[in-house]
Amino acid sequence: MAASGGRIVPVPGGVLIRDASSDIIGSVGISGDTSDKDEICAVHGIRSAGLTPDTGDPS
């Protein structure tokens, strides 16, 4: 935030997109609700497209 002079505020809500080979092919960023709800929406959208979401959660 300091580097942008306060114009950008980093928040969770981004999810990586992996293809069938587990290669990262993109990402989805969502903001507008709480971070956990943003992530749920991103994961749902990625799965709906037949791809695999990667939230970074090791479990």
C-alpha positions in Angstrom: 0.0 0.0 0.0 2.8 2.4 0.8 4.5 1.9 -2.6 1.3 3.1 -4.3 0.8 6.0 -2.1 -2.4 4.4 -0.6 -4.1 4.0 -4.0 -4.0 0.2 -4.0 -5.1 -1.9 -1.0 -4.1 -5.6 -1.2 -6.8 -8.0 -0.1 -7.3 -11.8 -0.3 -9.7 -13.1 -2.8 -7.5 -14.3 -5.7 -7.4 -17.9 -6.8 -5.1 -19.6 -9.2 -6.6 -21.6 -12.1 -5.0 -25.0 -13.0 -5.7 -27.1 -16.1 -5.9 -30.9 -16.2 -2.1 -31.1 -16.3 -1.9 -29.0 -13.1 -0.3 -26.2 -15.0 -1.3 -22.6 -13.9 -3.2 -21.0 -16.7 -4.5 -17.9 -15.0 -6.2 -16.6 -12.0 -9.4 -15.0 -10.8 -9.5 -12.0 -8.5 -12.7 -11.1 -6.6 -13.4 -8.3 -4.1 -16.7 -7.0 -2.8 -17.6 -9.1 0.2 -15.5 -10.7 3.0 -12.4 -12.5 1.8 -13.8 -16.0 2.5 -16.9 -15.3 0.5 -14.9 -13.8 -2.3 -12.8 -17.0 -2.4 -15.9 -19.3 -2.4 -17.3 -17.4 -5.4 -14.0 -17.6 -7.3 -13.7 -21.4 -6.6 -17.3 -21.9 -7.8 -16.7 -20.1 -11.0 -13.4 -21.9 -11.8 -15.0 -25.3 -11.1 -18.0 -24.3 -13.2 -15.7 -23.8 -16.1 -14.3 -27.3 -15.7 -11.0 -26.2 -14.3 -9.2 -26.7 -11.0 -9.0 -23.9 -8.4 -5.8 -23.5 -6.3 -6.3 -21.5 -3.2 -2.9 -22.3 -1.8 -4.5 -24.3 1.0 -2.2 -27.4 1.5 -5.1 -29.6 2.8 
